Amino acid sequence: MKISELKQNKTIHRPTQNFDEFGHRIYQEFDYDFDFATHSNEIYSIRFFAKIIDIIPAFLIVRFLLHQNIFLSFIYSIPIIIILNSILEWKTGQTLGKKIFKLKVVDDYARYPEFIKSLKRNFLCLINLFPSFYDIQDRAGVWATGMHFNMQLNNKFCQTYVIKENIYFKIKDLLDKKTPHNN
């Protein structure tokens, strides 16, 4: 079984037009199977800060040990981080920043991604830097343009997930229960 196949059952209580003899509204229960939620909205900002933590050591090494200017130090640290993070994700499922924020990178089978997949994923993280724009309207009716960075594009292309450690263990338990073991 795969993470993408996991379902979460939720019961939704919807009000009806009927009332009981005490005047309380009668609710009807509906059971739905939703895809298992592997991330929350807060994970986007956490991943951004994890990426900053990942790049700082490489930037400082290039800046002070190789005596490069700030711009070149940043440019040179990008391929270093792509390769280093690929190795770390392949071996441990975490980079330095992800370890601090208790995040893990896993494939669809809840295993650490293979090196090539992790390398592809880290290279594609550069497309996460391109924002998407949308129009919003506040309560007063004033329109504005909002900007949002989609931090999931590289994961979508590579079929990987960045999840919190506690969700990781929950997923592992669910997959172990649903996967028949051969003895």
Residue pairs with C-beta under 8 A, 6 or more apart in sequence:
1 175
1 178
1 179
2 108
2 109
3 36
3 38
3 106
3 108
3 109
3 110
3 161
3 171
3 175
4 35
4 108
4 159
6 35
6 36
6 171
6 174
6 175
6 178
7 33
7 34
7 35
7 36
8 33
8 34
8 35
8 36
8 37
9 31
9 32
9 33
9 34
10 31
10 32
10 34
11 29
11 30
11 31
11 32
12 29
12 30
12 31
12 32
13 27
13 28
13 29
13 30
14 27
14 28
14 30
15 25
15 26
15 27
15 28
16 25
16 26
16 27
16 28
18 25
18 26
19 25
19 26
20 26
36 171
36 174
38 161
38 163
38 167
38 171
39 152
39 161
39 162
39 163
39 164
39 167
43 103
43 151
43 162
43 164
44 149
44 151
46 101
46 103
47 101
47 103
47 151
47 162
48 149
48 151
49 97
49 101
50 95
50 97
50 98
50 100
50 101
50 103
51 97
51 125
52 97
53 96
53 97
53 100
54 81
54 85
54 95
54 96
54 97
54 98
55 74
55 77
55 78
55 81
57 96
58 77
58 80
58 81
58 84
59 73
59 74
59 77
61 77
62 68
62 72
62 73
62 76
62 77
62 80
63 70
63 73
66 73
66 76
68 76
78 126
81 122
82 119
82 122
82 123
82 125
83 119
83 122
84 95
85 95
85 118
85 122
86 115
86 118
86 119
86 121
86 122
87 115
87 118
88 94
88 95
88 96
89 95
89 105
89 112
89 113
89 118
89 121
89 122
90 112
90 113
90 114
90 115
90 118
91 112
92 99
92 112
93 104
93 105
93 106
93 112
93 113
94 103
94 104
94 105
98 104
98 105
98 162
102 164
102 165
102 166
103 162
103 163
103 164
103 165
104 112
104 162
104 163
104 164
104 165
104 168
105 112
105 113
105 118
105 121
105 160
105 161
105 162
106 112
106 113
106 160
106 161
106 163
106 168
106 171
107 113
107 114
107 117
107 159
107 160
107 161
108 159
108 160
108 161
109 175
110 168
110 171
110 172
110 175
112 118
113 121
113 158
113 160
117 158
117 160
118 160
120 157
120 158
121 154
121 155
121 157
121 158
121 160
122 154
124 153
124 154
124 157
124 158
125 154
127 153
127 154
128 149
128 150
128 151
128 152
128 153
128 154
129 149
130 149
131 147
131 148
131 149
132 147
132 148
132 149
132 150
133 145
133 146
133 147
133 148
134 145
134 146
134 148
135 143
135 144
135 145
135 146
136 143
136 144
136 145
136 146
137 143
137 144
138 144
154 160
155 161
155 162
163 171
